[in-house]
Amino acid sequence: MIDQELAQLESVYQTIIDFLVRYSFQLVGALIILLLGLWVAGRIGKYLFKALELKGLDITLAHFIANLVKIMFVAITVMIALGKLGISITPFVAALGAVSLGAGLAIQGTLSNYGAGLAIILTRPFVLKNTITVKGYTGIVEEINLATTVLMNEDDERITIPNRHIVGEILKNTNQSSLVEGEVGVAYGCDPEQAIALIEVTLMAIADVQQQPAMKVGIGAFADSGITICYRFWVPTPQFHQTKFAANLAVFKALQQAGIEIPFPQREVRLLSTKDAG
């Protein structure tokens, strides 16, 4: 029994020795190719990222391109190393294709997010710190990932949107500003030009109101109870609501101090007697 086990061990040992003698140079060559390829891929990735960053390319897109080139170089290195050992990579490619198909069907939604993220990174409909509105949500772009885009609003709420809900949708990009719109009614007996000039001066005195694009103030409508004066101006997105509230209060006080009447809604009701109705 012991003699048989020793014979088996000797046979295995001899097989290993024969393999190493026959393929030692191929193994050493494949290992050197693999290690050298990994080192070169890392260097190429870092160099490419720095070059793209110096060119002013968006950091997310630069990371993506550098990592993609690195992965491609590593894949080529692995194929060369396997070929050095005399191993055919055709079965591995076929197996990888089958696994990829099954995984793709299982995670179709996730893959669509990654595809949409790639489209966003390549086409750049917005970049970091832009103010965008999509699917009814508005915020400043804080992160652009392959699967999701993260927005932050004025209330410090973190809004994570899957990228498939951004690509193909109506997207509003106002860079780093937001538009404030307001309106106030003045009585028909007032001078509308005086009211417009007063509102313009009042809004210009507010610190966060941007001078470019220029604000717009004018008659928006002729309502039942008075003339509606509309005003539109731009502010930095993080100060949107606080500036809007401050502007409305300042306009109200300015009109009051100038003696310009803000009318109440009025309705005229006429009662007809039975005799009059006949």
C-alpha positions in Angstrom: 0.0 0.0 0.0 2.8 2.4 1.0 4.7 1.4 -2.1 1.8 2.2 -4.4 1.3 5.7 -2.8 5.1 6.4 -3.1 4.9 5.3 -6.7 2.0 7.7 -7.3 3.8 10.6 -5.7 6.9 9.8 -7.7 4.8 9.8 -10.9 3.2 13.2 -10.0 6.6 14.6 -9.1 8.1 13.4 -12.3 5.1 14.9 -14.3 5.7 18.3 -12.6 9.4 18.1 -13.3 8.8 17.3 -17.0 6.3 20.1 -17.3 8.6 22.6 -15.7 11.5 21.5 -17.9 9.4 21.6 -21.0 7.5 24.9 -20.3 9.7 26.7 -17.8 10.8 29.3 -20.4 7.2 29.8 -21.5 6.0 30.3 -17.9 8.8 32.7 -17.1 8.2 34.6 -20.4 4.4 34.7 -19.8 4.9 36.0 -16.2 7.3 38.7 -17.3 4.9 39.8 -20.1 2.0 39.9 -17.6 3.9 41.9 -14.9 5.4 44.2 -17.5 2.0 44.7 -19.2 0.3 45.6 -15.8 3.0 48.1 -15.0 2.9 49.7 -18.4 -1.0 49.8 -18.3 -0.9 51.6 -14.9 1.7 54.1 -16.2 -0.3 54.8 -19.4 -3.5 55.3 -17.4 -1.9 57.8 -15.1 -0.1 59.7 -17.9 -3.3 59.8 -20.0 -5.4 61.1 -17.1 -2.9 63.9 -16.3 -2.7 64.9 -20.0 -6.5 65.1 -20.3 -6.7 67.1 -17.1 -4.1 69.6 -18.3 -6.2 70.0 -21.5 -9.1 71.1 -19.3 -11.3 68.0 -20.0 -14.0 67.3 -17.5 -12.5 65.2 -14.7 -15.2 62.5 -14.9 -14.6 62.0 -18.6 -10.8 62.0 -18.1 -11.1 59.3 -15.5 -13.4 57.2 -17.8 -11.1 57.5 -20.8 -7.9 56.7 -18.8 -9.5 53.7 -17.1 -10.9 52.4 -20.4 -7.5 52.6 -22.1 -5.9 50.9 -19.1 -8.4 48.0 -19.1 -7.9 47.5 -22.9 -4.1 47.3 -22.5 -4.4 44.8 -19.6 -6.8 42.6 -21.7 -4.3 42.7 -24.6 -1.4 41.8 -22.2 -3.4 38.8 -20.8 -4.1 37.5 -24.3 -0.4 37.7 -25.2 0.6 35.9 -22.0 -1.9 33.1 -22.6 -0.6 32.8 -26.2 2.9 32.5 -24.9 1.8 29.4 -22.9 0.2 28.0 -26.0 -3.3 28.4 -24.6 -6.1 29.2 -27.0 -8.3 32.1 -25.9 -11.2 31.2 -28.2 -13.1 29.0 -25.6 -12.6 31.8 -23.0 -14.1 34.4 -25.4 -17.1 32.1 -26.1 -17.7 31.5 -22.4 -17.3 35.2 -21.6 -19.9 36.0 -24.3 -22.4 33.5 -22.9 -21.9 34.8 -19.3 -22.2 38.4 -20.5 -25.5 37.7 -22.3 -27.0 36.1 -19.2 -25.7 38.9 -17.0 -27.0 41.5 -19.4 -30.5 40.1 -19.3 -30.4 39.9 -15.5 -29.2 43.4 -14.9 -30.8 45.2 -17.9 -31.9 48.2 -15.9 -28.4 48.7 -14.4 -26.8 48.4 -17.8 -29.1 51.0 -19.2 -28.0 53.3 -16.5 -24.4 52.7 -17.4 -25.1 53.2 -21.1 -26.9 56.5 -20.3 -24.0 57.5 -18.0 -21.5 56.9 -20.8 -23.7 59.1 -23.2 -23.8 61.9 -20.6 -20.0 61.7 -20.1 -19.3 61.8 -23.8 -21.9 64.4 -25.0 -21.6 66.6 -21.8 -25.1 68.2 -21.7 -24.0 69.4 -18.3 -20.9 69.4 -16.1 -20.2 69.7 -12.4 -21.6 72.7 -10.6 -24.2 73.3 -13.4 -27.8 73.9 -12.3 -30.2 71.5 -14.1 -33.9 70.6 -14.0 -35.0 67.1 -15.0 -38.1 65.1 -14.1 -39.3 68.0 -12.0 -36.2 68.1 -9.8 -33.8 71.0 -9.8 -30.3 71.2 -8.2 -26.6 71.7 -8.6 -24.7 68.8 -10.2 -22.4 67.4 -7.5 -21.4 64.1 -9.0 -21.6 62.5 -12.4 -21.2 58.7 -12.2 -21.7 56.0 -14.8 -24.9 54.8 -13.1 -26.3 57.9 -11.4 -26.1 61.7 -11.3 -26.3 63.4 -7.9 -27.9 66.9 -7.4 -27.8 69.1 -4.3 -30.6 71.7 -3.8 -30.7 74.8 -1.6 -32.1 72.8 1.3 -29.0 70.5 1.2 -31.1 67.6 0.0 -29.1 65.0 -2.0 -31.0 63.9 -5.1 -29.8 60.8 -6.8 -31.2 60.3 -10.3 -30.5 57.1 -12.4 -28.9 58.2 -15.6 -31.5 56.4 -17.8 -34.1 59.0 -16.5 -31.9 61.9 -17.8 -30.9 60.8 -21.3 -33.8 61.3 -23.7 -35.7 63.6 -21.3 -36.2 67.3 -21.6 -33.3 68.8 -19.7 -32.9 72.4 -18.6 -29.4 73.6 -17.9 -29.0 77.2 -16.5 -25.3 76.8 -15.7 -24.7 78.2 -12.1 -27.7 80.5 -11.9 -31.5 80.2 -11.5 -34.3 82.5 -12.8 -36.6 84.2 -10.2 -40.0 85.2 -11.4 -42.4 87.4 -9.5 -45.4 89.6 -10.0 -47.4 92.2 -8.1 -50.6 94.1 -8.9 -51.0 97.9 -8.9 -54.3 99.9 -9.1 -55.4 101.2 -12.5 -55.2 104.7 -11.1 -51.5 104.4 -10.6 -48.7 105.3 -13.0 -47.4 101.9 -14.3 -44.1 103.5 -15.5 -43.5 104.8 -12.0 -44.2 101.4 -10.5 -41.8 99.7 -13.0 -39.0 102.1 -12.4 -39.4 101.7 -8.6 -39.3 97.9 -8.8 -36.2 98.0 -11.0 -34.3 100.3 -8.5 -35.5 98.1 -5.6 -34.3 94.9 -7.2 -30.9 96.3 -8.1 -30.3 97.1 -4.5 -30.5 93.4 -3.5 -27.0 91.9 -3.2 -27.5 88.5 -4.9 -29.4 89.8 -7.9 -27.2 89.4 -10.9 -26.8 92.2 -13.4 -26.2 89.8 -16.3 -28.4 88.6 -17.8 -30.2 91.9 -17.2 -33.4 91.9 -15.2 -36.7 92.5 -16.9 -39.7 94.4 -15.4 -42.9 95.2 -17.3 -46.6 94.9 -17.5 -47.6 91.3 -17.6 -51.4 91.5 -17.7 -54.4 93.7 -17.3 -56.3 91.9 -14.5 -59.8 92.5 -13.2 -58.6 94.4 -10.1 -55.4 96.1 -11.4 -52.4 96.0 -13.6 -50.0 93.1 -13.1 -46.4 94.1 -13.0 -44.0 91.1 -13.6 -40.3 91.0 -12.9 -37.6 88.4 -13.8 -34.0 88.3 -12.6 -31.2 85.8 -12.2 -29.5 84.7 -8.9 -26.9 82.2 -7.9 -28.7 78.9 -7.5 -27.8 78.3 -3.8 -29.5 81.7 -2.9 -32.6 81.2 -5.0 -35.3 81.0 -2.4 -33.9 83.4 0.1 -33.3 86.0 -2.6 -36.8 85.5 -4.1 -38.4 86.0 -0.6 -36.3 89.1 0.1 -37.1 90.6 -3.3 -40.9 90.1 -2.9 -40.7 91.8 0.6 -38.6 94.7 -0.7 -41.0 95.3 -3.7 -44.0 95.3 -1.3 -42.4 97.8 1.1 -41.2 100.1 -1.8 -44.7 100.3 -3.3 -46.2 101.0 0.1 -43.7 103.8 0.9 -44.3 105.3 -2.6 -48.1 105.4 -2.0 -48.7 103.0 -4.9 -51.9 101.0 -4.2 -51.8 97.2 -4.4 -55.5 96.5 -5.0 -57.6 93.8 -3.4 -59.6 91.4 -5.7 -63.0 92.9 -6.3 -66.2 91.6 -7.8 -69.4 93.6 -8.6 -72.6 91.8 -7.7 -75.9 93.1 -9.0 -79.2 91.9 -7.6 -82.2 92.0 -9.9 -85.8 92.1 -8.5 -88.5 89.9 -9.9 -90.1 93.0 -11.5 -86.8 94.0 -13.2 -86.1 90.5 -14.3 -89.5 90.4 -16.1 
